[in-house]
Amino acid sequence: QYAPDEVTDLPGMTFKPNYRQWSGYLQAGPGKFLHYWFVTSQRDPTKDPVVLWLNGGPGCSSLDGFLSENGPFHVNDDGATLYENEFSWNKNANMLYLESPAGVGYSYSDDHNYETDDDKVAADNYQALQSFFVKFPNFTLNEFFIFGESYGGIYVPTLSLRVATGQAKINFQGFSVGNGLSSFALNDESLIYFGYYHGLFGEDLWRDLNDNCCNKGGCNFYNSSSDSCKIQVNIAFSIVYQSGLNEYSLYLDCEGRQGFSKTYEKAMTLLFRNYRKTLHTYKYSGPRLSSVSLN
Amino acid sequence: GVPPCINSTAQTNWLNRGDVRKALHIPATLPAWDICSDAVGERYNILYWTVKDVYLKLLSMGLRALVYNGDTDMACNFLGDQWFVEDLGIKETSKYKTWIYDDQVAGFYQRFGNITFLTVKGAGHMVPQWAPGPALHMFQTFLINDSY
């Protein structure tokens, strides 16, 4: 294992971990350095699979996955002490968290030029993965899986294709995506049905959506050319994303800020992207929805 | 930037402590950690509006896949991913049925050869955070290619 990166003690860790961990940098493309955090399995690191975990965004950090989802420890509300996660995924897998692309979290590039795209991210992630196995050659023969979430729905398959067809000797077995973005069209279309059948729209809006976006051949809530359909879809979109609901979990309260980060706003305008031109002309006007003037 | 309704204050404060950055071998010259990067997110160029063809290539190579969704999420809702898996055109090899965790229905799943679509009942976008037990069971089951 790559000794200089080993993490021997962590501020706020009051328990003795039964696994080892490393944190450092993996070389991605030229001048690009992706921060990684690798924790071994609590069972049998030599035999258990290696799993790469990628959060999405695009532009969000996989350390969110580590510290609030499936990592071996999380941060207490005091922001200073740590507690163990009994359902950690490193119970029987070696977990590799990668902050990607450069510019995300503690990952960076020498030129600070962080404009990128799906294929460049996949290529950088593939290079970083090879750099990982150079630092940790003992894990080259372990079974290998790629997991991702959200925009990881794009990151995971595009990286998987490089691993599956590339020269690097990696014992790649499979991939998985959680709440992934796999098709913008299907995500947009399905959200309208999800919203109506979860009681978010009411009969008037549902009738208006059907009257303006559907015909004999079915409905198009994704890229209709009808302005009246776009207006109705925007109203539906604004109820889901701008009316105070927690769009990440319908039945949970909305914690933290309602405010949009630019990254988030960009991500959301990628959804319903055919309507984003009109999105900014229509802002959800609160409970008086039925009386809102549409002109 | 922070996604709405997500409170990442605690991890942001911890990750930005000087002694934590040192322990994690983070260069002192780097800016503070943030859960999402506007520098990346604002100028990101999307190339894939669907990854259907990529999935078909990967599955044709014999790789295994699991598409799972917390079923209360509205950012990437379960129905869209269910339609995506069905749209791959792979013959179903199981009926759509429940899976159990801790003697309770934990969700539903359906297999289509090497790819499985699975829902996690009552969980949101971050499944391991909001349904940690079922998520770990699902994860372990997929790794060893067992039945859910």
Interface residues (C-beta under 8 A of the other chain):
Chain A: P4 D5 V7 D9 L10 P11 G12 S23 G24 Y25 H35 W37 P49 V51 G57 P58 G59 C60 S61 L63 D64 G65 L67 S68 E69 N70 H74 V75 N76 D77 D78 G79 A80 L82 N85 E86 F87 S88 W89 K91 N92 A93 P101 A102 G103 V104 G105 Y106 Y108 H112 Y114 E115 T116 D117 D118 D119 E143 F145 F147 E149 S150 G153 I154 P157 T158 S160 L161 A164 F172 Q173 G174 F175 S176 V177 G178 N179 G180 L181 S182 S183 F184 A185 L186 N187 D188 E189 S190 L191 Y193 F194 G195 V240 Y241 L245 N246 E247 Y248 S249 L250 Y251 L252 D253 C254 E255 G256 R257 Q258 G259 F260 S261 K262 T263 Y264 K266 A267 L270 L271
Chain B: G1 V2 P3 P4 C5 I6 N7 S8 T9 A10 Q11 T12 N13 W14 L15 R17 D19 V20 R21 A23 L24 H25 I26 L30 W33 D34 I35 C36 S37 D38 A39 V40 G41 E42 R43 Y44 N45 I46 L47 Y48 W49 T50 V51 K52 V54 Y55 K57 L58 M61 L63 R64 A65 L66 V67 Y68 N69 G70 T72 D73 M74 A75 C76 N77 F78 L79 G80 D81 Q82 W83 F84 D87 N114 G122 A123 G124 H125 M126 V127 P128 Q129 W130 P132 G133 A135 L136 F139 Q140 F142 L143
